[in-house]
């Protein structure tokens, strides 16, 4: 990309961090609704697989 935009005076910096540890799937950060809609069954199945 840097080569493509260089003629326009644009500089490019790309940052590619490695893996980052988060609490995304931790019970402290994930809240589940009391009422579960059938339209989101595939989401529940995916989340169950990740647990």
mmCIF file of the N, C-alpha and C atoms, coordinates in Angstrom:
data_MODEL
# 
_entry.id   MODEL 
# 
loop_
_atom_site.group_PDB 
_atom_site.id 
_atom_site.type_symbol 
_atom_site.label_atom_id 
_atom_site.label_alt_id 
_atom_site.label_comp_id 
_atom_site.label_asym_id 
_atom_site.label_entity_id 
_atom_site.label_seq_id 
_atom_site.pdbx_PDB_ins_code 
_atom_site.Cartn_x 
_atom_site.Cartn_y 
_atom_site.Cartn_z 
_atom_site.occupancy 
_atom_site.B_iso_or_equiv 
_atom_site.pdbx_formal_charge 
_atom_site.auth_seq_id 
_atom_site.auth_comp_id 
_atom_site.auth_asym_id 
_atom_site.auth_atom_id 
_atom_site.pdbx_PDB_model_num 
ATOM 1   N N  . UNK A 1 1  ? 0.819   -1.174  0.000  1.00 0.00 ? 1  UNK A N  1 
ATOM 2   C CA . UNK A 1 1  ? 0.000   0.000   0.000  1.00 0.00 ? 1  UNK A CA 1 
ATOM 3   C C  . UNK A 1 1  ? 0.875   1.254   0.000  1.00 0.00 ? 1  UNK A C  1 
ATOM 4   N N  . UNK A 1 2  ? 1.968   1.217   0.733  1.00 0.00 ? 2  UNK A N  1 
ATOM 5   C CA . UNK A 1 2  ? 2.845   2.383   0.810  1.00 0.00 ? 2  UNK A CA 1 
ATOM 6   C C  . UNK A 1 2  ? 3.324   2.789   -0.572 1.00 0.00 ? 2  UNK A C  1 
ATOM 7   N N  . UNK A 1 3  ? 3.671   1.816   -1.416 1.00 0.00 ? 3  UNK A N  1 
ATOM 8   C CA . UNK A 1 3  ? 4.136   2.127   -2.764 1.00 0.00 ? 3  UNK A CA 1 
ATOM 9   C C  . UNK A 1 3  ? 3.036   2.761   -3.614 1.00 0.00 ? 3  UNK A C  1 
ATOM 10  N N  . UNK A 1 4  ? 1.796   2.325   -3.401 1.00 0.00 ? 4  UNK A N  1 
ATOM 11  C CA . UNK A 1 4  ? 0.684   2.827   -4.203 1.00 0.00 ? 4  UNK A CA 1 
ATOM 12  C C  . UNK A 1 4  ? 0.356   4.279   -3.888 1.00 0.00 ? 4  UNK A C  1 
ATOM 13  N N  . UNK A 1 5  ? 0.465   4.679   -2.635 1.00 0.00 ? 5  UNK A N  1 
ATOM 14  C CA . UNK A 1 5  ? 0.067   6.034   -2.241 1.00 0.00 ? 5  UNK A CA 1 
ATOM 15  C C  . UNK A 1 5  ? 1.247   6.992   -2.095 1.00 0.00 ? 5  UNK A C  1 
ATOM 16  N N  . UNK A 1 6  ? 2.463   6.510   -2.231 1.00 0.00 ? 6  UNK A N  1 
ATOM 17  C CA . UNK A 1 6  ? 3.657   7.365   -2.106 1.00 0.00 ? 6  UNK A CA 1 
ATOM 18  C C  . UNK A 1 6  ? 3.645   8.552   -3.068 1.00 0.00 ? 6  UNK A C  1 
ATOM 19  N N  . UNK A 1 7  ? 3.203   8.380   -4.316 1.00 0.00 ? 7  UNK A N  1 
ATOM 20  C CA . UNK A 1 7  ? 3.178   9.528   -5.229 1.00 0.00 ? 7  UNK A CA 1 
ATOM 21  C C  . UNK A 1 7  ? 2.280   10.682  -4.753 1.00 0.00 ? 7  UNK A C  1 
ATOM 22  N N  . UNK A 1 8  ? 1.374   10.400  -3.851 1.00 0.00 ? 8  UNK A N  1 
ATOM 23  C CA . UNK A 1 8  ? 0.466   11.422  -3.330 1.00 0.00 ? 8  UNK A CA 1 
ATOM 24  C C  . UNK A 1 8  ? 0.987   12.045  -2.035 1.00 0.00 ? 8  UNK A C  1 
ATOM 25  N N  . UNK A 1 9  ? 2.198   11.674  -1.625 1.00 0.00 ? 9  UNK A N  1 
ATOM 26  C CA . UNK A 1 9  ? 2.777   12.211  -0.402 1.00 0.00 ? 9  UNK A CA 1 
ATOM 27  C C  . UNK A 1 9  ? 2.214   11.594  0.864  1.00 0.00 ? 9  UNK A C  1 
ATOM 28  N N  . UNK A 1 10 ? 1.606   10.432  0.720  1.00 0.00 ? 10 UNK A N  1 
ATOM 29  C CA . UNK A 1 10 ? 1.008   9.744   1.873  1.00 0.00 ? 10 UNK A CA 1 
ATOM 30  C C  . UNK A 1 10 ? 1.964   8.673   2.357  1.00 0.00 ? 10 UNK A C  1 
ATOM 31  N N  . UNK A 1 11 ? 2.200   8.654   3.657  1.00 0.00 ? 11 UNK A N  1 
ATOM 32  C CA . UNK A 1 11 ? 3.034   7.619   4.264  1.00 0.00 ? 11 UNK A CA 1 
ATOM 33  C C  . UNK A 1 11 ? 2.130   6.622   4.978  1.00 0.00 ? 11 UNK A C  1 
ATOM 34  N N  . UNK A 1 12 ? 2.561   5.386   5.006  1.00 0.00 ? 12 UNK A N  1 
ATOM 35  C CA . UNK A 1 12 ? 1.755   4.318   5.586  1.00 0.00 ? 12 UNK A CA 1 
ATOM 36  C C  . UNK A 1 12 ? 2.542   3.625   6.689  1.00 0.00 ? 12 UNK A C  1 
ATOM 37  N N  . UNK A 1 13 ? 1.869   3.398   7.795  1.00 0.00 ? 13 UNK A N  1 
ATOM 38  C CA . UNK A 1 13 ? 2.433   2.601   8.877  1.00 0.00 ? 13 UNK A CA 1 
ATOM 39  C C  . UNK A 1 13 ? 1.426   1.498   9.194  1.00 0.00 ? 13 UNK A C  1 
ATOM 40  N N  . UNK A 1 14 ? 1.898   0.279   9.219  1.00 0.00 ? 14 UNK A N  1 
ATOM 41  C CA . UNK A 1 14 ? 1.032   -0.857  9.554  1.00 0.00 ? 14 UNK A CA 1 
ATOM 42  C C  . UNK A 1 14 ? 1.497   -1.462  10.868 1.00 0.00 ? 14 UNK A C  1 
ATOM 43  N N  . UNK A 1 15 ? 0.559   -1.660  11.765 1.00 0.00 ? 15 UNK A N  1 
ATOM 44  C CA . UNK A 1 15 ? 0.860   -2.269  13.060 1.00 0.00 ? 15 UNK A CA 1 
ATOM 45  C C  . UNK A 1 15 ? 0.101   -3.588  13.123 1.00 0.00 ? 15 UNK A C  1 
ATOM 46  N N  . UNK A 1 16 ? 0.822   -4.655  13.342 1.00 0.00 ? 16 UNK A N  1 
ATOM 47  C CA . UNK A 1 16 ? 0.207   -5.980  13.414 1.00 0.00 ? 16 UNK A CA 1 
ATOM 48  C C  . UNK A 1 16 ? 0.542   -6.638  14.743 1.00 0.00 ? 16 UNK A C  1 
ATOM 49  N N  . UNK A 1 17 ? -0.219  -6.315  15.790 1.00 0.00 ? 17 UNK A N  1 
ATOM 50  C CA . UNK A 1 17 ? 0.103   -6.893  17.096 1.00 0.00 ? 17 UNK A CA 1 
ATOM 51  C C  . UNK A 1 17 ? -0.151  -8.399  17.126 1.00 0.00 ? 17 UNK A C  1 
ATOM 52  N N  . UNK A 1 18 ? 0.533   -9.049  18.008 1.00 0.00 ? 18 UNK A N  1 
ATOM 53  C CA . UNK A 1 18 ? 0.315   -10.485 18.179 1.00 0.00 ? 18 UNK A CA 1 
ATOM 54  C C  . UNK A 1 18 ? -0.932  -10.701 19.037 1.00 0.00 ? 18 UNK A C  1 
ATOM 55  N N  . UNK A 1 19 ? -1.136  -11.897 19.476 1.00 0.00 ? 19 UNK A N  1 
ATOM 56  C CA . UNK A 1 19 ? -2.301  -12.222 20.285 1.00 0.00 ? 19 UNK A CA 1 
ATOM 57  C C  . UNK A 1 19 ? -2.379  -11.382 21.551 1.00 0.00 ? 19 UNK A C  1 
ATOM 58  N N  . UNK A 1 20 ? -3.585  -11.087 21.954 1.00 0.00 ? 20 UNK A N  1 
ATOM 59  C CA . UNK A 1 20 ? -3.813  -10.271 23.137 1.00 0.00 ? 20 UNK A CA 1 
ATOM 60  C C  . UNK A 1 20 ? -4.744  -11.041 24.072 1.00 0.00 ? 20 UNK A C  1 
ATOM 61  N N  . UNK A 1 21 ? -4.349  -11.160 25.302 1.00 0.00 ? 21 UNK A N  1 
ATOM 62  C CA . UNK A 1 21 ? -5.178  -11.866 26.279 1.00 0.00 ? 21 UNK A CA 1 
ATOM 63  C C  . UNK A 1 21 ? -6.260  -10.915 26.792 1.00 0.00 ? 21 UNK A C  1 
ATOM 64  N N  . UNK A 1 22 ? -7.507  -11.349 26.684 1.00 0.00 ? 22 UNK A N  1 
ATOM 65  C CA . UNK A 1 22 ? -8.625  -10.545 27.187 1.00 0.00 ? 22 UNK A CA 1 
ATOM 66  C C  . UNK A 1 22 ? -9.534  -11.434 28.028 1.00 0.00 ? 22 UNK A C  1 
ATOM 67  N N  . UNK A 1 23 ? -10.510 -10.823 28.652 1.00 0.00 ? 23 UNK A N  1 
ATOM 68  C CA . UNK A 1 23 ? -11.513 -11.587 29.394 1.00 0.00 ? 23 UNK A CA 1 
ATOM 69  C C  . UNK A 1 23 ? -12.830 -11.613 28.623 1.00 0.00 ? 23 UNK A C  1 
ATOM 70  N N  . UNK A 1 24 ? -12.745 -11.579 27.297 1.00 0.00 ? 24 UNK A N  1 
ATOM 71  C CA . UNK A 1 24 ? -13.921 -11.501 26.441 1.00 0.00 ? 24 UNK A CA 1 
ATOM 72  C C  . UNK A 1 24 ? -14.935 -12.602 26.741 1.00 0.00 ? 24 UNK A C  1 
ATOM 73  N N  . UNK A 1 25 ? -14.488 -13.827 26.928 1.00 0.00 ? 25 UNK A N  1 
ATOM 74  C CA . UNK A 1 25 ? -15.410 -14.936 27.155 1.00 0.00 ? 25 UNK A CA 1 
ATOM 75  C C  . UNK A 1 25 ? -15.542 -15.284 28.628 1.00 0.00 ? 25 UNK A C  1 
ATOM 76  N N  . UNK A 1 26 ? -14.982 -14.472 29.482 1.00 0.00 ? 26 UNK A N  1 
ATOM 77  C CA . UNK A 1 26 ? -15.039 -14.700 30.919 1.00 0.00 ? 26 UNK A CA 1 
ATOM 78  C C  . UNK A 1 26 ? -16.421 -14.311 31.445 1.00 0.00 ? 26 UNK A C  1 
ATOM 79  N N  . UNK A 1 27 ? -16.885 -15.007 32.442 1.00 0.00 ? 27 UNK A N  1 
ATOM 80  C CA . UNK A 1 27 ? -18.195 -14.701 33.023 1.00 0.00 ? 27 UNK A CA 1 
ATOM 81  C C  . UNK A 1 27 ? -18.264 -13.283 33.577 1.00 0.00 ? 27 UNK A C  1 
ATOM 82  N N  . UNK A 1 28 ? -17.115 -12.681 33.900 1.00 0.00 ? 28 UNK A N  1 
ATOM 83  C CA . UNK A 1 28 ? -17.119 -11.311 34.414 1.00 0.00 ? 28 UNK A CA 1 
ATOM 84  C C  . UNK A 1 28 ? -17.494 -10.299 33.346 1.00 0.00 ? 28 UNK A C  1 
ATOM 85  N N  . UNK A 1 29 ? -17.207 -10.610 32.094 1.00 0.00 ? 29 UNK A N  1 
ATOM 86  C CA . UNK A 1 29 ? -17.462 -9.628  31.040 1.00 0.00 ? 29 UNK A CA 1 
ATOM 87  C C  . UNK A 1 29 ? -18.632 -9.994  30.136 1.00 0.00 ? 29 UNK A C  1 
ATOM 88  N N  . UNK A 1 30 ? -18.990 -11.277 30.069 1.00 0.00 ? 30 UNK A N  1 
ATOM 89  C CA . UNK A 1 30 ? -20.079 -11.678 29.195 1.00 0.00 ? 30 UNK A CA 1 
ATOM 90  C C  . UNK A 1 30 ? -21.375 -11.804 29.980 1.00 0.00 ? 30 UNK A C  1 
ATOM 91  N N  . UNK A 1 31 ? -22.347 -11.019 29.578 1.00 0.00 ? 31 UNK A N  1 
ATOM 92  C CA . UNK A 1 31 ? -23.662 -11.073 30.215 1.00 0.00 ? 31 UNK A CA 1 
ATOM 93  C C  . UNK A 1 31 ? -24.628 -11.758 29.260 1.00 0.00 ? 31 UNK A C  1 
ATOM 94  N N  . UNK A 1 32 ? -25.401 -12.666 29.774 1.00 0.00 ? 32 UNK A N  1 
ATOM 95  C CA . UNK A 1 32 ? -26.379 -13.376 28.951 1.00 0.00 ? 32 UNK A CA 1 
ATOM 96  C C  . UNK A 1 32 ? -27.775 -12.937 29.350 1.00 0.00 ? 32 UNK A C  1 
ATOM 97  N N  . UNK A 1 33 ? -28.652 -12.710 28.373 1.00 0.00 ? 33 UNK A N  1 
ATOM 98  C CA . UNK A 1 33 ? -29.993 -12.220 28.680 1.00 0.00 ? 33 UNK A CA 1 
ATOM 99  C C  . UNK A 1 33 ? -30.853 -13.290 29.352 1.00 0.00 ? 33 UNK A C  1 
ATOM 100 N N  . UNK A 1 34 ? -31.796 -12.847 30.156 1.00 0.00 ? 34 UNK A N  1 
ATOM 101 C CA . UNK A 1 34 ? -32.725 -13.773 30.792 1.00 0.00 ? 34 UNK A CA 1 
ATOM 102 C C  . UNK A 1 34 ? -33.631 -14.426 29.740 1.00 0.00 ? 34 UNK A C  1 
ATOM 103 N N  . UNK A 1 35 ? -34.142 -13.599 28.821 1.00 0.00 ? 35 UNK A N  1 
ATOM 104 C CA . UNK A 1 35 ? -35.016 -14.094 27.759 1.00 0.00 ? 35 UNK A CA 1 
ATOM 105 C C  . UNK A 1 35 ? -34.185 -14.341 26.510 1.00 0.00 ? 35 UNK A C  1 
ATOM 106 N N  . UNK A 1 36 ? -34.186 -15.572 26.029 1.00 0.00 ? 36 UNK A N  1 
ATOM 107 C CA . UNK A 1 36 ? -33.388 -15.911 24.860 1.00 0.00 ? 36 UNK A CA 1 
ATOM 108 C C  . UNK A 1 36 ? -34.290 -16.045 23.637 1.00 0.00 ? 36 UNK A C  1 
ATOM 109 N N  . UNK A 1 37 ? -33.968 -15.325 22.593 1.00 0.00 ? 37 UNK A N  1 
ATOM 110 C CA . UNK A 1 37 ? -34.746 -15.345 21.362 1.00 0.00 ? 37 UNK A CA 1 
ATOM 111 C C  . UNK A 1 37 ? -34.301 -16.504 20.473 1.00 0.00 ? 37 UNK A C  1 
ATOM 112 N N  . UNK A 1 38 ? -35.248 -17.201 19.845 1.00 0.00 ? 38 UNK A N  1 
ATOM 113 C CA . UNK A 1 38 ? -34.886 -18.337 18.989 1.00 0.00 ? 38 UNK A CA 1 
ATOM 114 C C  . UNK A 1 38 ? -34.029 -17.933 17.797 1.00 0.00 ? 38 UNK A C  1 
ATOM 115 N N  . UNK A 1 39 ? -34.122 -16.675 17.357 1.00 0.00 ? 39 UNK A N  1 
ATOM 116 C CA . UNK A 1 39 ? -33.332 -16.206 16.226 1.00 0.00 ? 39 UNK A CA 1 
ATOM 117 C C  . UNK A 1 39 ? -31.830 -16.233 16.515 1.00 0.00 ? 39 UNK A C  1 
ATOM 118 N N  . UNK A 1 40 ? -31.453 -16.263 17.779 1.00 0.00 ? 40 UNK A N  1 
ATOM 119 C CA . UNK A 1 40 ? -30.044 -16.234 18.157 1.00 0.00 ? 40 UNK A CA 1 
ATOM 120 C C  . UNK A 1 40 ? -29.523 -17.598 18.611 1.00 0.00 ? 40 UNK A C  1 
ATOM 121 N N  . UNK A 1 41 ? -30.205 -18.658 18.221 1.00 0.00 ? 41 UNK A N  1 
ATOM 122 C CA . UNK A 1 41 ? -29.791 -20.011 18.608 1.00 0.00 ? 41 UNK A CA 1 
ATOM 123 C C  . UNK A 1 41 ? -28.378 -20.319 18.117 1.00 0.00 ? 41 UNK A C  1 
ATOM 124 N N  . UNK A 1 42 ? -28.061 -19.916 16.892 1.00 0.00 ? 42 UNK A N  1 
ATOM 125 C CA . UNK A 1 42 ? -26.729 -20.179 16.349 1.00 0.00 ? 42 UNK A CA 1 
ATOM 126 C C  . UNK A 1 42 ? -25.653 -19.464 17.172 1.00 0.00 ? 42 UNK A C  1 
ATOM 127 N N  . UNK A 1 43 ? -25.955 -18.302 17.686 1.00 0.00 ? 43 UNK A N  1 
ATOM 128 C CA . UNK A 1 43 ? -24.995 -17.574 18.526 1.00 0.00 ? 43 UNK A CA 1 
ATOM 129 C C  . UNK A 1 43 ? -24.779 -18.335 19.831 1.00 0.00 ? 43 UNK A C  1 
ATOM 130 N N  . UNK A 1 44 ? -25.869 -18.812 20.434 1.00 0.00 ? 44 UNK A N  1 
ATOM 131 C CA . UNK A 1 44 ? -25.740 -19.580 21.681 1.00 0.00 ? 44 UNK A CA 1 
ATOM 132 C C  . UNK A 1 44 ? -24.923 -20.848 21.462 1.00 0.00 ? 44 UNK A C  1 
ATOM 133 N N  . UNK A 1 45 ? -25.138 -21.505 20.335 1.00 0.00 ? 45 UNK A N  1 
ATOM 134 C CA . UNK A 1 45 ? -24.376 -22.715 20.042 1.00 0.00 ? 45 UNK A CA 1 
ATOM 135 C C  . UNK A 1 45 ? -22.886 -22.396 19.871 1.00 0.00 ? 45 UNK A C  1 
ATOM 136 N N  . UNK A 1 46 ? -22.594 -21.307 19.195 1.00 0.00 ? 46 UNK A N  1 
ATOM 137 C CA . UNK A 1 46 ? -21.206 -20.905 19.006 1.00 0.00 ? 46 UNK A CA 1 
ATOM 138 C C  . UNK A 1 46 ? -20.550 -20.594 20.343 1.00 0.00 ? 46 UNK A C  1 
ATOM 139 N N  . UNK A 1 47 ? -21.243 -19.826 21.175 1.00 0.00 ? 47 UNK A N  1 
ATOM 140 C CA . UNK A 1 47 ? -20.690 -19.452 22.477 1.00 0.00 ? 47 UNK A CA 1 
ATOM 141 C C  . UNK A 1 47 ? -20.516 -20.689 23.363 1.00 0.00 ? 47 UNK A C  1 
ATOM 142 N N  . UNK A 1 48 ? -21.433 -21.629 23.294 1.00 0.00 ? 48 UNK A N  1 
ATOM 143 C CA . UNK A 1 48 ? -21.297 -22.863 24.071 1.00 0.00 ? 48 UNK A CA 1 
ATOM 144 C C  . UNK A 1 48 ? -20.058 -23.644 23.610 1.00 0.00 ? 48 UNK A C  1 
ATOM 145 N N  . UNK A 1 49 ? -19.815 -23.639 22.307 1.00 0.00 ? 49 UNK A N  1 
ATOM 146 C CA . UNK A 1 49 ? -18.634 -24.317 21.786 1.00 0.00 ? 49 UNK A CA 1 
ATOM 147 C C  . UNK A 1 49 ? -17.334 -23.664 22.241 1.00 0.00 ? 49 UNK A C  1 
ATOM 148 N N  . UNK A 1 50 ? -17.357 -22.338 22.401 1.00 0.00 ? 50 UNK A N  1 
ATOM 149 C CA . UNK A 1 50 ? -16.175 -21.635 22.862 1.00 0.00 ? 50 UNK A CA 1 
ATOM 150 C C  . UNK A 1 50 ? -15.940 -21.808 24.361 1.00 0.00 ? 50 UNK A C  1 
ATOM 151 N N  . UNK A 1 51 ? -17.001 -22.099 25.083 1.00 0.00 ? 51 UNK A N  1 
ATOM 152 C CA . UNK A 1 51 ? -16.858 -22.297 26.528 1.00 0.00 ? 51 UNK A CA 1 
ATOM 153 C C  . UNK A 1 51 ? -16.192 -23.618 26.768 1.00 0.00 ? 51 UNK A C  1 
# 
